Amino acid sequence: MRESARALLRCPVTKATLIDGKGPDGAPELHSLDPERPLAYPVRDGVPILLEFEARSLRD
C-alpha cells in the first residue's frame, strides 16, 4: 500500500492513528495508537481488514 494512502487510515473504533506492526505469528497488522484502547487489525494479502470484530486488543 502506498504510504500516502496508508497515512489516511484510522482505527474505525477509536479514530486513532494506525501504524505498521506484526502479530504474534509474525503476520502484518496495523496497530492503533489509542492509549486507552489499543487495537490490532490484520492485513491479508496486502489489504487491511478494518472491522471491529476482526480486531484484537494490544493490552496484555
C-alpha positions as CSV (number, residue, x, y, z in Angstrom):
1,M,0.0,0.0,0.0
2,R,1.3,3.5,-0.8
3,E,2.5,5.4,2.3
4,S,0.3,8.4,1.3
5,A,-2.8,6.1,1.3
6,R,-1.8,4.3,4.5
7,A,-1.4,7.6,6.3
8,L,-5.1,8.3,5.7
9,L,-6.3,5.2,7.5
10,R,-7.6,5.5,11.1
11,C,-8.9,3.0,13.6
12,P,-12.6,2.7,12.9
13,V,-13.4,2.3,16.6
14,T,-11.3,5.0,18.2
15,K,-10.2,7.1,15.2
16,A,-6.6,6.8,16.4
17,T,-3.6,6.7,14.0
18,L,-2.6,3.3,12.7
19,I,1.0,2.1,12.4
20,D,2.5,-0.9,10.8
21,G,3.0,-3.9,13.2
22,K,3.4,-7.6,13.4
23,G,1.0,-10.1,15.0
24,P,2.1,-12.9,17.4
25,D,2.6,-15.1,14.4
26,G,4.6,-12.5,12.5
27,A,1.8,-11.7,10.2
28,P,1.4,-8.0,9.2
29,E,-1.0,-5.9,11.2
30,L,-2.0,-2.3,11.7
31,H,-1.7,-1.2,15.3
32,S,-3.8,1.6,16.8
33,L,-2.0,4.2,18.9
34,D,-5.0,4.8,21.1
35,P,-3.7,4.9,24.7
36,E,-6.9,3.7,26.2
37,R,-8.0,1.0,23.7
38,P,-5.1,-0.1,21.5
39,L,-6.3,-2.5,18.8
40,A,-4.6,-4.5,16.1
41,Y,-6.1,-5.1,12.7
42,P,-5.0,-7.9,10.4
43,V,-3.6,-7.3,6.9
44,R,-4.5,-10.1,4.5
45,D,-3.0,-10.2,1.0
46,G,-1.9,-6.5,1.5
47,V,-5.5,-5.4,2.4
48,P,-6.1,-4.0,5.9
49,I,-9.2,-5.6,7.5
50,L,-10.6,-2.6,9.5
51,L,-13.6,-4.4,11.1
52,E,-14.1,-4.2,14.8
53,F,-14.9,-7.9,15.1
54,E,-11.6,-8.7,13.4
55,A,-9.5,-6.6,15.8
56,R,-7.6,-7.9,18.7
57,S,-6.6,-6.0,21.8
58,L,-3.0,-5.0,22.2
59,R,-3.3,-5.0,26.0
60,D,-1.7,-7.8,27.9
